[in-house]
Amino acid sequence: MERLQKMLAHAGVASRRKSEELILEGKVKVNGKVVKELGTKVSASDTVEVDGVKLEKEQKIYHLLYKPRGIISAVTDDKGRKTVADLFPHINERLFPVGRLDYETSGLLLMTNDGDFTYMLTHPKFKIDKTYVARVKGIPTREQLRPLERGVVLEDGKTAPAHVKLLSGDTKQNKAIIEITIHEGKNRQVRRMFDAIGFPVQKLKRERFAFLTLLGLNAGESRELTAHEVKLLRVMAETGKIGK
């Protein structure tokens, strides 16, 4: 089940705000009845019409993208910057990102038109691991990294414990390469976590999402997820472990 205006937006009828206007103007019917109440929930089995035209059921699609730096993790951008949606000109369906990677962060980003799938993979309660490799200024000791493993207090709350591994340190350039795995998705979370312990991130890349990797892809390239991969991701969200 999802909100009617959200479903209309995902179906490519209009933006979320414009979809709300269409509902309030009485131009939307659900199962033959005009609906004017915002927030009305609909399911895949409901019949929805806009201005008398029945919406066709959109095929669910799932892609794995190697997001380059300098790309916005959004469908549109009011500043005219390039978005991840621009990397899929060959796809007719309206794709949106599963979570976000900030403008300067590269790496693995899932793209889909499945709202339920997105919710399952992004809500912290499902604890889907996301692994990043960060280049930071300075070379932290094991003890200095420990707060990340316990959780650090940010302005929007304390983070959940992370798994952290120092991969290498360069004393001449005073930098280190660190792997960190989290299951939350707060705004610019990894960067803020390292800021909190005094080792600012210079470069950041998401290497893994659950069991998925970037193997075989260059920046800007993508591939479809297999049906089996989609099933495994759902199983992980529902049970907390990978099924067979």
C-alpha positions in Angstrom: 0.0 0.0 0.0 1.2 3.5 -0.8 -0.2 7.0 -0.8 -2.2 7.9 -3.9 -0.2 11.0 -4.8 3.1 9.0 -4.4 1.8 6.3 -6.7 0.8 8.9 -9.3 4.3 10.5 -9.1 6.0 7.1 -9.4 3.8 6.3 -12.4 5.1 9.5 -14.1 1.8 11.2 -14.1 3.1 14.4 -12.5 5.3 15.6 -9.7 4.2 14.7 -6.1 2.9 18.3 -5.6 1.0 18.4 -9.0 -0.4 14.9 -8.2 -1.9 16.3 -5.0 -3.5 19.2 -7.0 -5.0 16.7 -9.4 -6.5 14.8 -6.4 -7.9 17.9 -4.8 -9.5 19.0 -8.1 -11.4 15.7 -8.3 -9.6 14.5 -11.4 -8.5 11.1 -9.9 -10.7 8.0 -9.4 -9.9 4.9 -7.5 -12.0 1.8 -8.4 -14.5 4.1 -10.2 -15.0 6.6 -7.3 -13.6 10.1 -7.2 -11.0 10.5 -4.4 -10.3 14.0 -3.1 -8.6 13.1 0.2 -4.8 13.4 0.3 -3.1 10.4 1.8 -5.6 7.9 0.5 -3.8 4.5 0.4 -3.9 2.3 -2.7 -2.5 -1.1 -3.6 -1.4 -2.7 -6.9 -4.8 -4.3 -7.2 -6.7 -1.0 -7.3 -7.8 0.6 -10.5 -6.7 4.3 -10.8 -7.9 6.8 -13.4 -6.7 10.3 -14.0 -8.9 12.5 -16.2 -10.7 9.4 -17.3 -7.6 7.6 -18.4 -6.8 4.4 -16.7 -3.2 4.0 -15.4 -1.4 1.0 -16.7 0.4 -1.1 -14.2 4.1 -0.2 -14.4 6.5 -3.1 -14.7 8.9 -3.1 -11.7 12.5 -2.8 -12.6 15.7 -2.8 -10.6 19.2 -1.5 -11.6 22.6 -1.4 -9.9 24.4 1.9 -10.8 28.0 2.8 -10.3 27.3 6.5 -9.4 30.2 8.8 -10.4 31.2 11.8 -8.3 29.5 15.1 -9.3 26.0 13.6 -9.9 22.9 14.3 -7.8 21.1 11.3 -6.2 17.7 12.6 -7.3 15.3 12.4 -10.2 15.4 16.2 -10.8 17.5 19.1 -9.6 16.4 22.7 -9.4 19.9 23.9 -10.0 20.1 22.1 -13.3 22.8 19.7 -12.2 23.1 16.2 -13.7 21.1 13.6 -11.8 21.3 9.8 -11.6 18.1 9.6 -13.6 20.0 11.2 -16.5 22.2 8.1 -16.7 19.2 6.0 -17.8 17.9 7.7 -21.0 17.0 4.3 -22.4 14.6 3.5 -19.6 11.0 4.6 -20.1 9.9 3.9 -16.6 10.4 6.6 -13.9 13.4 5.4 -11.9 14.3 6.8 -8.5 17.3 6.1 -6.2 17.2 3.7 -3.3 18.5 6.1 -0.6 21.2 8.6 -1.6 24.9 9.2 -2.1 25.9 12.8 -1.8 27.2 14.8 -4.7 30.9 14.1 -4.0 30.5 10.4 -3.1 30.8 7.7 -5.8 29.8 4.1 -5.7 27.0 1.6 -5.6 23.5 3.0 -5.8 20.3 1.0 -6.6 17.7 2.4 -8.9 14.1 1.2 -9.1 10.4 2.2 -9.5 9.3 -0.1 -6.6 8.4 1.9 -3.5 8.0 -1.0 -1.2 11.4 -2.4 -2.2 13.0 1.0 -1.6 11.4 1.2 1.9 12.6 -2.3 2.8 16.2 -1.5 1.8 16.4 2.0 3.4 14.6 1.9 6.7 17.1 1.4 9.5 15.0 -1.3 11.2 15.8 -3.7 8.4 19.5 -3.3 9.0 20.8 -3.7 5.5 24.6 -3.3 5.5 26.3 -0.7 3.3 30.1 -0.7 3.1 32.1 2.4 2.2 35.8 3.0 1.7 37.0 6.4 2.9 40.2 8.3 2.4 40.6 10.5 5.5 43.0 13.2 6.6 45.3 11.9 9.3 46.0 8.3 10.4 43.7 7.3 13.3 44.7 4.7 15.9 42.6 1.8 16.8 41.4 3.6 19.9 40.5 6.7 17.9 38.3 4.6 15.6 36.5 2.9 18.5 33.8 5.6 18.9 32.6 4.7 15.4 32.1 1.1 16.6 30.1 2.3 19.7 28.2 5.0 17.9 28.8 8.7 17.8 26.4 11.5 18.6 25.5 13.7 15.7 23.1 16.6 15.6 20.3 14.3 14.5 21.0 11.6 17.0 23.4 8.9 17.9 24.6 6.5 15.1 24.3 2.7 15.4 27.5 0.8 15.9 29.6 0.5 12.8 32.2 -2.0 11.7 35.5 -0.3 11.0 38.8 -1.5 9.5 41.9 0.5 8.9 43.1 -0.6 5.5 46.3 1.5 5.1 48.1 4.6 6.3 50.4 7.0 4.5 52.6 8.9 6.9 54.2 11.0 4.2 50.9 12.3 2.9 49.2 12.0 6.3 46.2 10.1 5.1 44.5 6.8 5.7 42.2 4.4 3.9 39.4 3.1 6.1 36.5 0.7 5.4 33.3 1.3 7.3 30.0 -0.6 7.3 26.8 0.9 8.5 23.1 0.1 8.1 21.6 3.6 8.6 21.3 6.3 6.0 21.4 9.7 7.6 22.3 12.6 5.4 26.1 12.6 4.7 26.4 10.2 7.7 29.8 8.6 7.0 31.4 12.0 6.4 29.9 13.4 9.6 30.9 10.4 11.6 34.6 10.9 10.6 34.3 14.6 11.3 33.1 13.8 14.8 36.3 11.9 15.6 38.5 14.5 14.0 39.5 12.7 10.7 37.6 14.5 7.8 36.9 12.5 4.7 38.7 13.6 1.6 37.2 11.0 -0.7 34.4 8.5 -0.3 33.0 5.5 -2.2 30.3 3.0 -1.5 31.8 -0.4 -2.4 29.0 -2.8 -1.3 25.2 -2.8 -0.6 24.3 -6.0 1.2 25.9 -8.7 -0.9 26.1 -6.6 -4.1 29.3 -5.1 -5.4 30.5 -3.0 -8.3 32.3 -5.9 -10.0 32.5 -5.4 -13.8 31.2 -1.8 -13.8 33.0 1.5 -14.5 31.7 4.9 -13.1 28.5 5.8 -14.9 27.7 2.3 -15.9 24.8 0.1 -14.6 23.2 -3.3 -14.9 19.9 -4.9 -14.1 19.6 -6.9 -11.0 18.7 -10.5 -11.5 15.4 -11.8 -10.2 17.4 -13.9 -7.7 19.3 -10.9 -6.4 16.0 -9.0 -5.9 14.6 -12.0 -4.1 17.7 -12.3 -1.8 17.5 -8.6 -0.9 13.8 -9.0 0.1 14.7 -12.1 2.2 17.5 -10.2 3.9 15.2 -7.3 4.8 12.5 -9.7 6.0 14.6 -12.1 8.0 18.0 -10.4 8.6 19.9 -13.0 6.7 20.5 -14.2 3.1 18.3 -17.1 2.0 19.2 -19.7 -0.5 
